[in-house]
């Protein structure tokens, strides 16, 4: 069933689509929600218990803060890529969809890596520690096949010159992080001042550019986003400290054993 303008206005008791801020379409047997492309001001949306397959019509609902999608037919977590631009989204209920899979822990980490601003997922409060863990261990959500973001080709041919260009790698790394935080990608000219050394080894280049990407990104983050980065960094440093302590103990043990022998 297609959600129509008439049905939306009747349920919301509104005179026009742009004035609708809250809408409850629970259990309406919906399959087509394309109408939301015309509803940029919607803030709270209930679409649970329907037959929705794609979230692409919601990509332009930039005011959306709460979204309820429990018990639909969403096939893959790649559909979450359509929600990345929704920087105000704080509550998401996605449980009981095919995309949730059987590994509840990995599912939650993957969703939170894609949407790190969430404060509640599936009716459970999101913690700072979860966000930090998700940024490290959650799977990367890719854009669904056929979407506009996946159609970057030049006359149908792959651009071999930029594929291995270190400057292009830097740009891709920065924009990947920006995309995960729901931010607009930067254009290539933003990186024109960066050097592209050809004598360094590939791993050294990648590490250097990854650091450049993070530093460039920090300038555009707000307080909440910086807090997420800070927590993730602290957890990462703790991991390095623990690894260093284990290595030190192992060496001491080996040295003691050699002395005794």
C-alpha positions in Angstrom: 0.0 0.0 0.0 1.2 3.5 -0.9 1.1 6.2 1.7 -0.7 9.1 0.0 -0.9 12.8 0.7 -4.6 12.4 1.6 -3.9 9.7 4.2 -1.1 11.7 5.7 -3.1 14.9 6.1 -6.1 12.9 7.5 -3.9 11.2 10.1 -2.0 14.3 11.1 -5.1 16.6 10.9 -3.1 19.1 8.8 -3.7 21.2 5.8 -0.4 20.7 4.1 2.5 18.3 4.1 5.2 20.7 5.2 3.4 21.5 8.4 3.3 17.9 9.6 5.8 17.3 12.4 4.4 14.1 14.0 2.9 11.1 12.2 1.7 7.7 13.3 1.3 5.1 10.6 1.6 2.0 12.8 0.2 -1.2 11.1 -1.0 0.4 7.9 0.4 -2.3 5.6 2.6 0.3 3.9 5.1 -0.6 1.2 5.6 2.8 -0.5 6.6 5.8 1.6 7.9 8.0 -1.1 5.6 10.8 0.1 8.2 11.6 2.8 10.4 13.2 0.1 7.8 16.0 0.3 7.9 16.2 4.1 11.2 17.9 5.2 9.8 19.1 8.6 8.7 15.8 10.0 10.2 15.3 13.5 8.6 12.1 15.0 7.6 9.3 12.7 6.1 5.9 13.6 6.2 3.3 10.8 6.3 0.1 12.8 4.4 -3.0 11.7 4.4 -2.4 8.0 6.1 -3.9 4.9 8.7 -1.2 4.1 11.8 -2.2 2.2 13.7 1.0 1.6 14.5 4.0 3.7 15.7 6.2 0.8 12.6 8.5 0.9 13.6 9.6 4.5 17.0 11.0 3.4 15.6 14.5 3.1 13.8 14.5 6.4 16.5 16.6 8.1 14.4 17.5 11.2 13.6 13.9 12.1 14.6 13.1 15.7 12.6 9.9 16.4 12.0 7.1 14.0 10.1 3.9 14.8 10.5 1.1 12.2 10.0 -2.1 14.2 8.6 -5.1 12.4 9.1 -4.1 8.7 10.8 -5.8 5.8 14.1 -3.8 5.7 16.5 -6.3 4.1 19.9 -4.9 4.9 21.6 -2.5 7.2 22.9 -0.7 4.1 19.6 1.1 4.1 20.8 3.0 7.2 23.1 5.0 4.8 20.0 6.9 3.9 19.7 8.1 7.5 23.2 9.5 7.8 22.3 13.0 6.7 19.7 13.1 9.5 21.9 14.8 12.1 19.1 15.4 14.6 18.1 11.7 14.7 18.4 10.5 18.4 15.9 7.7 18.7 15.7 4.7 16.3 13.7 1.5 16.8 14.7 -1.0 14.1 14.2 -4.4 15.8 12.4 -7.3 14.2 13.5 -6.5 10.7 15.4 -9.0 8.5 18.4 -6.6 8.5 18.9 -7.2 12.3 20.3 -10.7 11.7 21.0 -13.2 14.4 24.1 -11.6 16.1 22.4 -8.9 18.3 25.7 -7.5 19.6 27.3 -7.0 16.1 24.0 -5.6 14.8 23.9 -3.0 17.5 27.6 -2.0 17.0 27.1 -1.7 13.3 24.0 0.5 13.6 25.8 2.8 16.1 28.9 3.0 13.9 26.7 4.2 11.1 24.6 6.5 13.3 26.9 7.6 16.3 24.5 10.4 17.3 21.8 8.0 18.5 20.9 8.2 22.1 18.4 5.3 22.1 18.4 2.2 19.9 15.6 -0.4 20.1 14.3 1.2 23.3 17.7 0.8 25.0 19.8 3.8 26.0 23.1 4.2 24.1 26.2 4.7 26.2 29.5 6.5 25.4 31.3 3.2 25.8 29.1 1.6 23.2 29.7 4.4 20.7 33.5 4.0 21.2 33.3 0.3 20.8 31.1 0.6 17.7 33.5 3.0 16.0 36.2 0.4 16.4 34.4 -2.9 16.0 31.1 -2.1 14.2 31.0 -3.1 10.5 31.0 -0.4 7.9 27.6 0.3 6.3 27.9 0.6 2.6 25.4 2.5 0.3 22.8 0.2 -1.3 23.4 -0.8 -4.9 21.8 1.5 -7.4 21.7 4.6 -5.2 23.1 7.9 -6.5 26.2 7.7 -4.2 27.3 4.5 -6.0 27.0 5.9 -9.5 30.3 7.9 -9.7 31.7 6.8 -13.0 33.5 8.7 -15.8 32.1 7.7 -19.2 31.5 4.3 -17.8 35.3 3.8 -17.1 37.1 3.6 -13.8 39.5 6.5 -13.2 42.7 4.7 -12.8 44.7 7.8 -12.2 42.9 8.7 -9.0 42.5 5.2 -7.8 46.1 5.0 -6.4 46.6 8.7 -5.9 47.6 9.4 -2.2 45.8 12.7 -2.3 42.6 10.9 -3.4 43.1 8.4 -0.6 43.3 11.3 1.9 40.1 12.8 0.6 38.3 9.5 0.7 39.3 8.8 4.3 38.2 12.2 5.4 34.9 12.0 3.6 34.3 8.5 4.9 34.5 9.7 8.5 32.4 12.8 7.6 29.7 10.5 6.1 29.6 8.3 9.2 28.9 11.5 11.2 26.2 12.7 8.8 28.4 15.5 7.5 28.7 16.8 3.9 31.8 15.5 2.0 34.6 17.9 1.1 35.5 18.6 -2.5 38.9 17.6 -3.9 40.1 21.3 -4.0 40.1 21.3 -0.2 43.1 19.0 -0.3 45.0 20.8 -3.0 47.6 22.0 -0.6 48.5 18.6 0.6 51.6 16.9 -0.8 51.5 13.6 -2.6 54.9 12.0 -2.1 55.6 9.1 -4.4 58.7 7.8 -2.6 57.0 6.6 0.6 55.8 3.1 1.0 52.1 2.5 0.7 51.5 1.8 4.4 53.3 4.9 5.5 51.3 7.0 3.1 48.0 5.6 4.3 48.8 6.2 7.9 50.0 9.7 7.2 46.9 10.6 5.2 44.6 8.9 7.8 46.0 11.3 10.4 45.6 14.3 8.1 42.0 13.2 7.5 41.2 13.1 11.2 42.9 16.4 11.9 41.0 18.1 9.1 37.8 16.6 10.3 38.2 17.9 13.9 37.8 21.5 12.8 34.2 20.9 11.7 33.0 18.8 14.6 30.6 20.3 17.2 30.9 19.7 21.0 28.9 16.5 21.0 30.8 15.0 18.1 34.2 15.9 19.7 33.0 14.2 22.9 32.4 11.0 20.9 35.9 11.3 19.4 37.4 12.0 22.8 35.8 8.9 24.4 36.9 6.7 21.5 40.4 8.0 21.7 40.6 7.3 25.4 39.5 3.7 25.0 41.9 3.2 22.1 44.8 4.5 24.3 43.8 2.2 27.1 44.0 -0.7 24.7 47.6 0.3 23.8 48.5 0.7 27.4 47.2 -2.8 28.3 49.0 -4.3 25.3 52.2 -2.5 26.4 51.8 -3.8 29.9 51.2 -7.4 28.7 54.3 -7.2 26.5 56.5 -5.9 29.4 55.3 -8.7 31.7 56.0 -11.3 29.0 59.5 -10.0 28.5 60.1 -10.0 32.3 58.9 -13.5 32.6 61.1 -14.6 29.7 64.1 -12.9 31.2 63.5 -14.4 34.6 63.2 -17.9 33.0 66.5 -17.4 31.2 68.3 -16.3 34.4 67.0 -19.4 36.3 68.2 -21.7 33.5 
